[in-house]
Amino acid sequence: MSDYIIGLTGGIGSGKTTIANMFADLNVAIVDADIVAREVVAPGSPSLEKIARHFGPEFIDNKGELNRALLRTRIFNHPQDKAWLNQLLHPLIRQNLLTQARQAPGSYCLLVAPLLIENKLHTLVDRVLVVDVSEATQVERTLKRDTSSAQEIKLIINSQASRQQRLEIADDVLLNESENLAQAQKQVADIHKKYLQMAKEQT
């Protein structure tokens, strides 16, 4: 049971997943907000049925799964539909995240959420760890791994919390500019020790 929850966040291309995997290698339990968000709209779930009733059957594909591309386009162009969807899903996601985090083994667990600040998930955690890089690095890394154009990546960056907003809310910052993974691993090991101590002091 983890009573100590660390929120891990960072913008697109910051290397959040790489850092989360380094914590996982140290046997830290990971609760991933993106996975939980998919679980709450799994085939046959009450939420998925409500989405089909609200938006129409074409939003469910022939496998019985949510047609994410179609839904993304719809809510991007209709703010009131986005608000309806958020009202339906956000409370469920929050509840499931908390349940999974509290049931996670170990002294502390990591709640990984790209939109930790935007979706106010930082209110659920004891500390916030921000993986920080410059905007130029975000664009460069995302271009390497993605088919998006630089312009599209900048639009995504602008739709997320700004670097400044993330740093203002951070309790801890892991600078991830270097492509040298050993540097990041050293930072993760140091932060891990600190969190183990903090979790111990809290119990």
C-alpha positions, 0 to 999 in steps of 0.5 A: 500500500502506497500512502505517498504519491509522487506526480510525474509530469512534463511537456511533450518530448520531455522524456517522461516515459524514459524517466518513469521507466527508470523509476520502474527499474528501481521497483517503484510502482507506476500508475499511468493516467493515460492507461487509466483514461483508456480503462474507463472507456473500455468496451462494454463500460458504462462510460462508453455506452453513455458516449455512444448515446450522447455522440452517436453509434458511429463513435464506437468502432466495429471492435466495440472500442471508442473511435478516438480519432473521430471523438478528438475531431468532434471535441476539438470543434465543439467546446460544449461536447468537450465539457460534457466529456470531461464532466463524465470522465474526469471524476472516474479517472481521478477515482481510479488513479487514487485507488490504483495509487493507494493499492500500489506496493512499495513505500511510494508510487509514481502517478504519471500524467502528461496533463497533471496540472491541466487536469488538476491531478496535482491536487491528488499527490504529495509532491510534483516532479517535473521533467524539464527541457527547453521548447527547442528540445521538445520540438527536436525530440518529437520530430525524431519520433513522430510524423508531426510537423514542427508547427503541429508540435508547437500547437501541442506545446501551446495547448499544454501548461507552459514550462513556467507554469510547470516549474512554478508547481514543481516540488522537484525538477529533473533536468533532462536536456542531455541525451546521456542517459547516465546523467538522467539515471543518476538524478533518478537514483538521487531523487528515489533515495530522497522519496524513500526517506520522505515516505518513511518520515510520513508513516 
